[in-house]
């Protein structure tokens, strides 16, 4: 009798489990779109609204677990414990090596899947352990004062599009059915400071600047790399809040570019629509506007007001369903509801493993830019007798980590990297010498007397530049008030120079352009290290002692003076970046020295229906093997007033052994000659003559060829 009663009691439970197993959204043979539609049909309105939030509670009655959409992977899996910390994004751009960045992003997504697999096994559904990553940041770094500029790939739309696409492909994987992880292009659009005003400012721009500078990288990631997510920005663009902007999110993103992925708000951006932009008066209005503009996930709480919006007839339940459909398709393509995916066996053993550490070191080495090298003082001998290492950034980890970073199991700072690189007989002295900003200096001069070289690690820090509220030493809310080199450090550098005639090498850490004229006048050599990740100390030592020939190139213009900059809050591109700046920079976009010498000769051109091929001879006539970054720039003759001085349209990193000459080629896609025409409201390839320049930097063109487009 007891067994019968127990069986009767279990019948409803068994039927419920059977029903859930037979629901169509559980059927892995159906498409993600079909499964999403079926799931929506089983949801209540409150459940639908909850699934639109970044911290979705799931649907327990359907055995749908909670999911947190908020994860970061700017230069490695971030904020989720142990992970390989690669160089900051600006350093990635300086490699001018998109294939390397794709390899790096593939390693990051391996670590992401490994951490997710472990988290699911341990039933840990916390923030930062999911598979939807809000990276990369592909805003154009239009002004070096912007604190978050080091999160980007620099000032050029073409380079940003190439690097961003490589990152996306590495993150999302190549499986025909499943995303490995989902990348997200942010912040859409026209967003690059000032940081303290980001929740309220209105970026007023011309259609030409919008279409020719601020949108091209987003278009490339959407139409070519097929990025799975786009994050809308806090600010307004031409008076409309970006997260309720019909032109950006519907007309351009969905209709023109045919974007099929999900749109997520920047965190609490919907609240800004009411509180700071004063564009609406209620949360219900803001929530309805966002949903009708094609937002699919909110980082924030404003969408909880959708019930009120429904009651006020500001939108319909069909609008909510349409938004949620895209959200759920993303999760189905991640395999969130499936029993098995191709990535389930990625083990935690990949996290910050030796292979990834070697990769981090390689990316860091390729990112570093040699800015000056008087009398070929570098590389130093590994058997040098005595080195003094000094400076506020020599023995700290924050300049390695930057922001939006993970936690490395072993960071190698500059003191450690240099110490490991030299002979056991080399004496290493270390003294901080000065702080980032305090003019009080320590007495290190007694250590200089016997030193055969001084290596000073100085510059900026994530404490001085970063996101609003994070860079707590910033006097401008995360931004920089100007681009002056920190006065306290410059004072210390002058004192060092006065005390020694031996080689004085400055390694500059920074995420943005700073004034370096005085620094370069004082130093015998200057190496730009950016924020180089967990292997930064080893990578810098590889260059300083000749294990690696420097080959990084500047993805931003280094101006001579703060006076070269237009007003920070002016979003017009006139006078900004190498594309529109007509003055003389300290170092031009694309610049970077080597320990060897490269020469370019013998340019010839051929063409197909969709591209031009430029062939030339590239020779290494120096004493070191090395990489040259060949760059192709386009200048339209008889250009209009809104067109750039020149534009990067192709590049290639090429390894050449010493004494060798190779035939190299650069391809120019004809579509990349297109320009948004204000009168025609369309991209147009203008007929006429174009000057093609090939060389090692935007100001070092060594070969020229004029082509004519009919």
C-alpha positions in Angstrom: 0.0 0.0 0.0 2.8 2.4 0.9 4.5 1.7 -2.4 1.3 2.4 -4.3 0.8 5.7 -2.4 4.4 6.8 -3.2 3.9 5.9 -6.9 0.7 8.0 -7.0 2.5 10.9 -5.3 5.4 10.7 -7.8 3.2 10.7 -10.9 2.8 14.5 -11.2 6.5 15.0 -10.7 7.4 12.5 -13.4 4.9 14.0 -15.7 6.3 17.5 -15.1 9.8 16.3 -15.8 8.6 14.5 -18.9 6.8 17.6 -20.1 9.8 19.8 -19.7 12.0 17.3 -21.5 9.5 17.3 -24.5 9.1 21.1 -24.7 10.3 22.2 -28.1 12.9 24.6 -26.7 14.7 21.6 -25.3 14.9 20.0 -28.7 18.5 20.5 -29.9 17.6 19.6 -33.5 15.7 22.8 -33.9 17.2 26.1 -34.8 18.1 28.7 -32.1 15.3 30.9 -33.5 12.7 28.2 -33.3 13.7 27.2 -29.8 13.6 30.8 -28.6 10.1 31.4 -30.0 8.9 28.2 -28.2 10.4 29.2 -24.9 8.8 32.7 -25.1 5.4 31.0 -25.6 5.7 29.3 -22.1 6.7 32.5 -20.2 4.7 34.9 -18.2 5.1 38.6 -18.7 7.1 39.0 -15.4 9.4 36.1 -16.5 10.0 37.7 -19.8 10.9 41.0 -18.2 13.2 39.3 -15.7 15.0 37.6 -18.6 15.8 41.0 -20.1 17.9 42.0 -17.1 21.7 41.3 -17.0 21.3 39.5 -13.7 18.5 37.2 -14.9 17.0 35.0 -12.2 16.1 32.3 -14.7 12.8 30.5 -14.7 12.9 27.8 -11.9 9.6 26.2 -12.9 11.1 25.4 -16.3 14.4 24.4 -14.9 16.1 27.4 -16.5 19.0 28.5 -14.3 20.0 32.1 -13.5 22.4 33.8 -15.8 24.5 36.9 -15.5 25.3 38.6 -18.8 28.0 40.9 -17.3 31.5 39.5 -18.0 34.7 41.3 -19.0 37.6 40.3 -21.2 39.3 43.4 -22.4 42.8 41.8 -22.3 42.1 38.5 -20.6 39.2 37.1 -18.6 38.6 39.9 -16.1 37.3 40.1 -12.5 36.9 36.4 -12.3 40.0 35.4 -10.4 43.0 33.7 -11.9 43.5 34.4 -15.6 46.3 35.3 -18.1 46.7 39.1 -18.2 47.7 40.1 -21.7 48.8 43.6 -22.6 46.2 46.3 -22.5 44.2 46.9 -25.7 46.3 49.9 -26.8 49.4 47.7 -26.6 47.6 45.0 -28.7 47.0 47.7 -31.4 50.7 48.6 -31.3 51.6 45.1 -32.5 49.9 45.9 -35.9 49.5 42.1 -35.9 45.9 41.1 -36.2 46.6 37.4 -36.6 48.5 37.4 -33.3 45.6 39.2 -31.6 43.2 36.5 -32.9 45.5 33.8 -31.4 45.5 35.7 -28.1 41.7 36.1 -28.1 41.4 32.4 -28.8 43.5 31.7 -25.7 41.3 34.1 -23.7 38.1 32.3 -24.8 39.7 29.0 -23.9 40.2 30.3 -20.4 36.6 31.7 -20.4 35.1 28.4 -21.3 37.3 26.6 -18.8 36.2 28.9 -16.0 32.6 28.7 -17.0 32.7 24.9 -17.2 34.2 24.8 -13.6 31.6 27.3 -12.4 28.7 25.3 -13.8 30.1 22.1 -12.2 30.2 23.9 -8.9 26.8 25.5 -9.4 28.3 29.0 -9.3 26.2 31.3 -11.5 27.8 34.5 -10.3 28.7 37.7 -12.2 31.8 37.4 -14.3 31.5 33.7 -14.8 29.3 33.6 -17.9 30.0 33.5 -21.6 28.9 36.9 -22.8 31.8 39.3 -22.7 31.5 43.1 -22.9 34.7 43.5 -25.0 36.2 44.9 -27.1 36.1 48.7 -26.7 36.3 50.0 -30.3 35.7 53.7 -29.7 38.0 56.0 -31.6 40.7 57.4 -29.3 40.3 60.9 -30.7 41.9 62.8 -27.8 44.8 61.6 -25.6 43.2 63.2 -22.5 40.5 60.6 -22.5 41.1 58.4 -19.5 39.7 55.2 -21.1 41.6 55.6 -24.3 44.0 52.8 -23.3 41.1 50.4 -23.5 40.8 51.0 -27.3 42.8 50.1 -30.4 43.9 53.7 -31.0 42.9 56.6 -33.2 42.4 55.0 -36.6 39.1 53.5 -37.8 40.8 51.0 -40.2 43.3 49.6 -37.6 40.6 49.5 -35.0 38.3 47.5 -37.3 41.1 45.0 -38.1 42.2 44.5 -34.5 38.7 44.4 -33.2 37.6 41.9 -35.8 40.6 39.6 -34.9 39.6 39.8 -31.3 36.0 38.9 -32.0 36.9 35.9 -34.2 39.2 34.6 -31.5 36.6 35.1 -28.8 33.6 33.7 -30.7 35.4 30.7 -32.3 34.8 29.1 -35.7 32.1 26.4 -34.8 29.3 26.5 -37.4 26.6 26.1 -34.7 27.9 27.3 -31.3 29.5 30.5 -30.1 32.6 29.7 -28.0 31.9 32.9 -26.2 30.1 36.1 -27.4 32.0 39.3 -27.8 30.5 42.7 -27.7 31.5 45.9 -29.5 31.2 49.0 -27.3 30.3 51.8 -26.8 27.9 52.6 -29.6 28.5 55.3 -30.6 30.5 58.5 -30.5 31.8 58.0 -27.0 35.2 59.1 -25.8 34.9 61.4 -22.9 35.1 63.6 -21.0 34.6 60.9 -18.3 32.9 63.1 -15.6 30.2 64.1 -18.1 29.7 60.7 -19.8 26.2 60.3 -18.3 24.9 63.6 -19.7 27.0 64.9 -22.6 25.7 65.3 -26.1 28.1 64.5 -28.9 27.3 66.8 -31.7 29.0 65.8 -35.0 28.6 66.0 -38.7 27.3 63.1 -40.7 30.7 62.9 -42.3 32.5 62.4 -39.0 29.9 60.0 -37.8 30.1 57.8 -40.9 33.8 58.2 -41.8 35.4 58.1 -38.3 33.1 57.0 -35.5 31.1 54.2 -37.2 33.4 52.3 -39.6 35.0 50.0 -36.9 31.6 49.1 -35.6 30.4 48.4 -39.2 33.4 46.1 -39.8 32.8 44.1 -36.6 29.1 43.7 -37.4 29.3 43.0 -41.1 32.6 41.1 -41.4 33.5 39.7 -38.0 29.8 39.0 -37.1 30.2 40.2 -33.5 27.4 38.8 -31.3 26.8 41.8 -29.2 26.8 45.6 -29.3 26.7 47.9 -26.2 25.0 51.2 -26.5 26.7 54.2 -24.8 25.7 56.5 -21.9 25.8 59.7 -23.8 23.6 61.4 -26.4 24.6 61.5 -30.1 23.0 64.5 -31.9 20.7 64.9 -28.9 19.2 61.4 -28.8 20.3 59.1 -25.9 22.4 56.3 -27.5 20.4 53.5 -25.7 17.1 54.8 -27.2 18.5 56.1 -30.4 16.4 54.9 -33.4 18.9 56.1 -36.0 21.8 54.2 -34.4 20.1 51.0 -33.1 17.4 50.5 -35.8 18.2 52.4 -39.0 21.9 51.8 -39.1 22.6 48.7 -36.8 19.6 46.6 -37.6 18.4 47.7 -41.0 21.5 48.9 -42.8 24.1 46.5 -41.3 21.6 43.7 -40.7 22.9 43.0 -37.2 21.3 39.9 -35.7 22.9 39.9 -32.3 21.9 41.4 -29.0 22.2 45.0 -27.8 23.1 45.6 -24.2 23.0 48.9 -22.4 26.0 50.4 -20.7 25.4 50.0 -17.0 22.5 52.1 -15.7 22.4 54.0 -19.0 18.6 53.8 -19.1 18.5 55.6 -15.8 20.6 58.3 -17.4 17.9 58.9 -20.0 15.6 60.2 -17.2 18.0 61.4 -14.5 20.8 63.2 -16.5 19.6 63.6 -20.1 16.1 64.6 -18.9 14.8 63.1 -22.1 11.8 61.5 -20.4 10.2 61.9 -17.0 9.6 58.3 -15.9 11.3 54.9 -15.9 8.4 53.4 -17.8 9.0 55.9 -20.7 12.8 55.1 -20.7 12.1 51.4 -20.6 9.6 51.5 -23.5 11.9 53.7 -25.6 14.8 51.3 -25.1 12.8 48.2 -26.0 11.3 49.9 -29.1 14.8 51.0 -30.1 16.0 47.3 -30.1 17.7 47.0 -26.7 17.7 43.3 -25.6 19.6 43.2 -22.3 19.8 45.9 -19.7 22.7 46.4 -17.3 20.6 48.1 -14.7 17.1 48.0 -13.3 15.0 50.4 -15.4 13.4 47.6 -17.5 11.6 46.4 -14.3 9.2 49.3 -15.2 8.0 47.5 -18.3 4.9 46.4 -16.5 4.0 50.0 -15.9 4.9 50.8 -19.6 2.5 48.0 -20.7 -0.3 49.4 -18.5 0.3 52.9 -19.9 0.2 51.5 -23.5 3.7 52.8 -24.2 4.5 49.5 -25.9 3.0 46.0 -26.4 3.9 42.6 -25.2 4.9 41.8 -28.8 7.6 44.4 -28.5 8.9 42.7 -25.4 8.7 39.3 -27.1 10.7 40.6 -30.1 13.4 42.0 -27.8 13.6 38.8 -25.8 13.8 36.6 -28.9 17.2 38.0 -29.8 18.4 37.7 -26.2 17.4 34.0 -26.0 18.8 33.2 -29.5 22.2 34.3 -28.2 22.0 32.0 -25.2 20.9 29.1 -27.4 23.9 29.6 -29.7 26.1 29.4 -26.6 24.7 26.0 -25.9 23.2 27.3 -22.6 20.3 24.8 -22.7 22.1 21.9 -24.4 23.5 18.7 -22.9 26.8 19.0 -24.7 28.8 21.6 -26.7 32.2 21.3 -28.4 33.8 23.4 -25.6 32.7 21.3 -22.6 36.0 19.5 -22.2 38.1 22.7 -22.0 39.9 22.2 -18.7 40.9 24.7 -16.0 44.4 23.5 -16.8 44.5 26.1 -19.6 44.0 29.0 -17.2 47.2 31.1 -17.0 49.2 28.1 -18.2 52.7 28.2 -19.5 51.7 28.4 -23.2 49.5 31.4 -22.4 52.2 33.1 -20.4 54.6 32.7 -23.4 51.9 34.2 -25.6 51.4 37.1 -23.2 55.2 37.7 -23.4 55.2 37.6 -27.2 52.3 40.0 -27.5 54.0 42.4 -25.0 57.3 42.2 -26.9 55.6 43.0 -30.2 53.6 45.9 -28.6 56.6 47.9 -27.2 57.7 50.8 -29.3 61.3 52.1 -29.4 61.0 55.8 -29.6 64.6 56.9 -29.5 68.0 55.2 -29.3 70.9 57.6 -29.4 74.2 56.2 -30.6 72.6 52.7 -30.6 72.9 52.5 -26.8 70.4 49.7 -26.9 70.6 46.8 -26.7 72.5 46.6 -23.5 74.9 43.7 -22.8 73.6 41.0 -20.6 77.1 40.9 -19.0 76.9 44.6 -17.9 78.6 45.1 -14.6 76.1 47.2 -12.6 72.5 48.5 -13.4 70.6 50.9 -11.3 66.8 50.4 -11.8 64.7 53.3 -10.6 61.4 55.1 -11.0 57.9 54.9 -9.5 56.7 52.2 -11.9 59.7 49.8 -11.7 58.6 47.5 -8.9 54.8 47.7 -9.0 52.1 45.5 -10.7 49.4 48.0 -11.4 51.2 49.3 -14.5 51.2 45.8 -15.8 47.6 45.1 -15.1 45.9 48.3 -16.4 42.1 48.0 -15.8 39.4 45.4 -16.6 42.0 42.8 -15.7 42.2 39.3 -14.2 44.5 38.2 -11.5 47.7 36.6 -12.7 49.3 33.8 -10.6 52.7 35.4 -11.3 53.2 39.0 -12.5 56.7 39.9 -13.6 57.5 43.5 -13.0 60.3 45.5 -14.6 62.8 44.9 -11.7 62.2 41.2 -11.8 62.3 41.0 -15.6 65.6 42.9 -15.8 67.1 40.9 -13.0 66.3 37.6 -14.6 67.7 38.7 -18.0 71.3 39.6 -17.0 74.3 37.6 -16.0 74.7 36.2 -12.5 77.6 38.6 -12.1 75.6 41.7 -12.8 75.0 43.9 -9.8 71.4 45.1 -9.6 70.5 48.2 -7.5 67.0 49.3 -7.1 65.5 52.5 -5.6 62.1 54.0 -6.4 63.6 57.4 -6.5 60.3 59.4 -6.8 56.6 58.9 -6.8 54.1 59.4 -9.6 53.3 62.9 -8.7 55.0 63.9 -5.4 58.1 66.1 -6.0 59.9 64.6 -2.9 62.8 62.5 -4.2 64.8 59.8 -2.5 68.6 59.9 -2.4 69.7 57.4 -5.0 72.7 59.3 -6.2 75.2 57.2 -4.3 74.0 54.2 -6.3 74.6 56.0 -9.6 78.3 56.3 -9.1 79.2 52.7 -9.9 76.3 52.0 -12.3 77.2 51.3 -15.9 73.6 52.1 -16.9 70.5 53.5 -15.4 67.1 52.2 -16.3 64.2 54.5 -15.2 60.7 53.1 -15.3 58.3 56.0 -15.3 55.3 57.6 -16.9 51.6 57.2 -16.3 49.7 54.6 -14.4 46.1 53.4 -14.2 45.9 55.5 -11.0 46.3 58.6 -13.2 44.2 57.6 -16.2 41.1 55.4 -16.4 37.4 55.1 -16.1 35.5 57.7 -14.1 36.0 56.9 -10.4 38.7 54.3 -10.9 41.8 56.4 -11.5 41.8 58.0 -8.1 44.9 60.1 -8.6 43.4 61.7 -11.7 42.5 65.4 -11.2 39.9 65.2 -14.0 37.6 62.3 -13.1 39.7 59.6 -14.8 40.8 61.8 -17.7 44.0 63.8 -17.9 43.8 67.6 -17.6 46.7 67.8 -20.1 49.3 65.6 -21.7 52.3 66.9 -19.8 54.8 64.4 -18.5 54.4 64.2 -14.7 56.4 67.1 -13.3 57.8 65.2 -10.3 59.1 62.5 -12.6 60.6 64.9 -15.0 62.3 66.7 -12.2 63.8 63.4 -11.0 64.9 62.5 -14.5 66.8 65.8 -14.8 68.5 65.0 -11.5 69.5 61.6 -12.8 70.9 63.0 -16.0 73.0 65.5 -14.0 74.5 62.8 -11.9 75.6 60.3 -14.6 77.2 60.3 -18.0 76.5 56.6 -18.4 73.6 55.4 -20.5 70.2 56.5 -19.2 67.3 54.5 -20.5 63.7 55.5 -19.8 61.0 52.9 -20.1 57.7 54.7 -20.3 54.5 53.2 -19.1 51.3 54.8 -20.4 48.1 54.1 -22.1 48.0 57.3 -24.1 50.1 60.0 -25.7 52.1 62.2 -23.4 54.6 65.0 -24.1 58.0 63.4 -24.4 60.2 66.1 -25.9 62.1 66.8 -22.7 62.2 63.1 -21.7 63.8 62.2 -25.0 66.3 65.1 -24.8 67.5 63.8 -21.4 67.5 60.1 -22.1 69.8 58.1 -24.3 67.0 55.8 -25.2 63.2 55.7 -24.7 61.1 52.5 -24.8 57.4 52.8 -24.7 56.0 49.8 -22.8 52.3 50.7 -22.5 50.6 48.6 -19.8 52.1 45.3 -20.9 50.4 42.6 -18.9 51.7 39.9 -16.6 54.8 39.2 -18.6 55.7 42.9 -19.1 58.9 42.8 -17.1 60.2 39.9 -19.1 59.2 41.4 -22.4 60.8 44.7 -21.7 64.0 42.9 -20.7 63.9 40.9 -23.9 64.1 44.2 -25.8 66.6 46.0 -23.5 69.1 43.1 -23.8 68.6 42.2 -27.4 66.7 38.9 -27.1 63.9 40.6 -29.2 64.3 43.3 -31.8 61.7 46.1 -31.1 58.9 46.3 -33.7 55.9 47.9 -32.1 54.3 50.9 -33.9 52.3 53.8 -32.5 48.5 53.4 -32.9 48.1 57.0 -31.8 49.8 60.3 -32.6 52.3 61.6 -30.0 51.9 65.4 -30.1 54.7 67.7 -29.2 52.6 69.8 -26.9 49.2 70.0 -25.2 48.8 73.2 -27.3 48.3 70.9 -30.4 45.0 69.6 -29.1 41.5 71.0 -29.9 39.0 71.4 -27.1 38.4 68.1 -25.4 34.6 68.3 -25.5 34.6 69.1 -29.2 33.8 65.9 -31.1 34.6 67.3 -34.6 37.6 65.5 -36.1 39.2 68.6 -37.6 42.7 68.9 -36.2 42.6 65.5 -34.5 44.6 62.4 -35.1 47.1 61.8 -37.9 44.2 61.8 -40.4 43.4 65.5 -39.8 46.3 66.9 -37.8 48.5 69.2 -40.0 51.1 70.1 -37.5 54.4 68.4 -36.7 54.1 65.6 -34.1 56.7 64.4 -31.7 56.1 60.9 -33.2 53.7 60.1 -35.9 51.0 57.4 -36.1 52.7 54.2 -37.2 56.2 55.2 -35.9 58.6 52.8 -34.3 62.3 52.2 -34.4 64.2 48.9 -34.8 67.7 47.7 -34.0 68.2 47.0 -37.7 67.6 48.9 -41.0 64.9 48.3 -43.6 64.7 49.7 -47.1 61.8 49.7 -49.7 62.4 49.5 -53.4 60.8 48.5 -56.7 57.1 49.3 -56.4 54.7 47.8 -58.9 50.9 47.5 -58.9 48.4 45.1 -60.3 44.6 44.9 -59.9 41.7 42.6 -59.8 38.0 43.4 -59.9 37.9 44.2 -56.1 41.5 45.1 -55.1 44.9 46.5 -55.9 48.0 44.6 -55.2 51.2 46.6 -54.5 54.4 44.6 -54.7 57.8 45.8 -53.6 61.2 44.7 -52.4 61.9 44.9 -48.6 65.5 44.6 -47.4 67.1 44.1 -44.0 70.5 45.7 -44.3 71.3 45.8 -40.6 72.9 43.5 -38.1 69.7 42.0 -36.5 66.9 39.8 -37.7 63.7 41.7 -37.2 60.0 42.5 -38.0 59.1 45.4 -40.2 55.5 46.7 -40.2 54.8 47.9 -43.8 52.0 50.4 -44.0 49.9 51.6 -46.9 48.3 55.0 -46.8 45.8 56.5 -49.2 45.4 60.2 -50.1 42.8 61.3 -52.6 44.0 64.1 -54.9 41.6 67.0 -55.1 40.0 65.8 -51.8 37.1 67.6 -50.3 37.4 69.8 -47.2 36.1 67.0 -44.8 38.5 64.3 -46.2 41.6 63.3 -44.3 45.2 64.2 -45.1 45.8 60.5 -45.4 44.4 57.2 -44.3 45.8 53.8 -43.3 44.2 51.2 -45.6 46.6 48.2 -45.4 49.4 46.9 -43.2 51.5 43.8 -42.7 54.0 42.6 -40.1 56.9 40.9 -42.0 59.9 39.1 -40.5 63.2 39.4 -42.4 66.5 38.0 -41.4 69.5 40.2 -41.6 71.1 40.7 -45.0 68.0 39.4 -46.8 65.7 40.9 -49.4 62.2 39.6 -49.9 59.3 40.5 -52.2 56.4 41.8 -50.1 52.9 42.8 -51.0 50.1 44.9 -49.6 46.5 44.7 -50.8 44.2 47.6 -51.0 40.5 46.7 -51.1 38.6 48.9 -53.5 35.7 49.1 -51.1 38.0 50.7 -48.6 38.3 53.8 -50.8 34.6 54.5 -50.1 33.7 57.8 -48.4 30.4 58.9 -46.9 29.2 61.7 -49.1 27.1 64.3 -47.3 25.1 65.3 -50.3 24.4 61.8 -51.6 23.9 60.3 -48.1 25.8 57.2 -49.2 29.2 55.7 -49.3 30.9 56.7 -52.6 34.1 55.7 -54.3 34.9 58.9 -56.0 36.4 58.6 -59.5 39.8 60.3 -59.9 43.4 60.0 -58.8 44.6 58.6 -55.5 48.2 58.8 -54.2 49.3 55.5 -52.6 52.1 55.8 -50.1 54.0 52.8 -48.6 56.4 53.1 -45.8 57.2 52.4 -42.1 55.1 55.2 -40.6 52.5 57.8 -41.6 55.3 60.4 -41.9 57.9 58.1 -43.4 56.5 57.2 -46.9 59.2 55.5 -49.0 57.3 54.5 -52.1 54.6 56.3 -53.9 52.2 55.4 -56.7 49.2 57.2 -58.2 46.3 55.1 -59.3 43.2 56.3 -61.1 39.7 55.1 -60.3 37.3 55.4 -63.3 
